[in-house]
Each structure stands twice: as structure tokens, then as C-alpha cells.
Amino acid sequence: MDRRYFLFALSALPVQAQPKPPTLSLTEVQQALFERIQSSYRGRLQVSGEPLPGIVRLIRQDQTSVLLFMAGIYRKALAWRSGSESFLRSYLDPLAAPLTWDEAQGQLLPRLLATRRLRELWGKETMQPLTQALHPDLLWSITVDIPDVIWPVTPLLQKTWGVKTEEIQQAALGNLTARTDIPVIVAGERGGVWVVNRGDSYDAERILVTPLLQAIRAEKAMPLLVSAPSPNWLVITAAQDQKAAGRLQAVIKRIHQSEASIALPSLIFRFDQQLEPYL
């Protein structure tokens, strides 16, 4: 056959539709997770219910608990290319293993928490994390940083490590400070407001990064008003006039409208030498 005719005939063949990649529902991913825990982690991990929609609570062998945020896990499951077994192990293996203080130090990060959520999320008081109040409506705790998981440092875990609370807090705050690009943020003022959104889900917690607030305060040479309206945002303005709080509240309102399901309490703090509630 003439080669030119062969190529023409080949090009004229109907193109077969490529099979679409299989899709999984969130329910299927969650069910696979439960089955994996039942078959491979018996006695080391167990499911202890869903305290809030989209959040699964697991109990570890040492009777501490962890929270899994299924929306984030589901997104990663859809993009995973090396098989569901490997994917599930990547989440569950670290949770099932004992954790020493030496292993934990570099993984600790602070986490803001609405006070009213504390009992809903962890239930038993013995499972609740070490916390420190910023306000009657807002606490901060310390967690082991695993994507889409809140693994809280509890009094029981602290007792196992034999480390003082202050040392645990300092490690968590030091880790977050090291991950905060302070010069870039300070240079990012727009219309009298700094809006911090670095994309790592720890932007609200940057309200605790004193060197960041000190740098912005030095830039404006006056006290600041600060708010953490959701895990993805920190909003700051200089307290230079009576309209400062209004500027901040307008930004907080827009963030709460777009992220209502994960909104933190609508609070404003004042920072001069230290962080304190603004009245």
C-alpha cells in the first residue's frame, strides 16, 4: 500500500474516546478510610464519631484523639496517583505511631479555636488540648502539624513527654515565626490595611507572631488593631483614627460572608507592647 494512502486512511479512522479517570465521592473516600482503620489499625486507631459535619474524630492507643478534615483529605485523594492504599497509609501511619518529644518539636504549631467548639470537637475533657485564652470566646492550642489533621497536644501527651507547657508553646510559636515571611508582609499594606493570606491555613495564628506585629507597629509608629476572622486570614490596621476599627470590620464582614463555615469569632485586638482585647 502506498505510504501516503496508509497515513491518510489512518488519519480518517474515528478517534476512540479515552476512558475517563474513575471518580470517587467523598462518602466513598471516607468509607475506605474507615475500612482501612478497621482492617489494619485495630487497637491503635478507632473511629469515635463525627463531632461536626465533615470532621471525623479518631482515638489513638494512648487515648488521645485527632480530628480529620475530610474535605481536604478528599481533594488530595482525587489527585493521588500512586494508589489508595499508599494514600491512606500516608495519613494513618503517623497517627498510629507513638510520638516522642524529639520527633514532635519541629512539627508543633499553634491553632486558634473558638471556645464554644472545644467540647463539640473533643468531647471528653481528658482529650481536650492544652489551651491558653486570648479572649473568653477565643483560645489557642498546640497541635502536631499534619495536613488536614488536628492532632492536639493534650495534658496526657505532655505528661508522656515530661516537658513544661511553656516549652511546648515556645516550640510551636518558634516554628510558626520561622514560617512567616515578615519583611514581605510588612511591605504589603494596601489602603491602610494589611491582609495576610499566605495560603498555609495558619494565617489566623499569625496573630500570635509577636515579631510580625512588632515590625508592622514599628512601620507605622503607632498601636495596631488586629483580627483573625478565619484560619486563612489575618487583618491588621494602624489605630491612627476613629475610623480604624470600621476599616477592619468591613474586611472581617467580607471574609465571614465568603468563609462562613470556618469563621472564627468576630473579634478585634489591640497591639502596642502586647496583644489585648479591643473594646
ABEGO torsion letter per residue (X at the ends): XBAAAAAAAAAABBBBBBBBBBBBBAAAAAAAAAAAAAAAABGABBBAEBABBGBBBBBBAAGBBBBBBAAAAAAAAAABAAEAAAAAAAAAAAAABBBBAAAAAAABBBBBBBAAAAAAAAEBAAABBBBBBABAABBBBBBBBBBGBBBBBBAAAAAAAGBBAAAAAAAAAAAAAAABBAAAAAAABBGGBBBBBAGAGAAAAAAABAAAAAAAAAAAGBBBBBBBABAABBBBBBBABAAAAAAAAAAAAAAAAAAAAABBBBBBBBBBABBBBBX
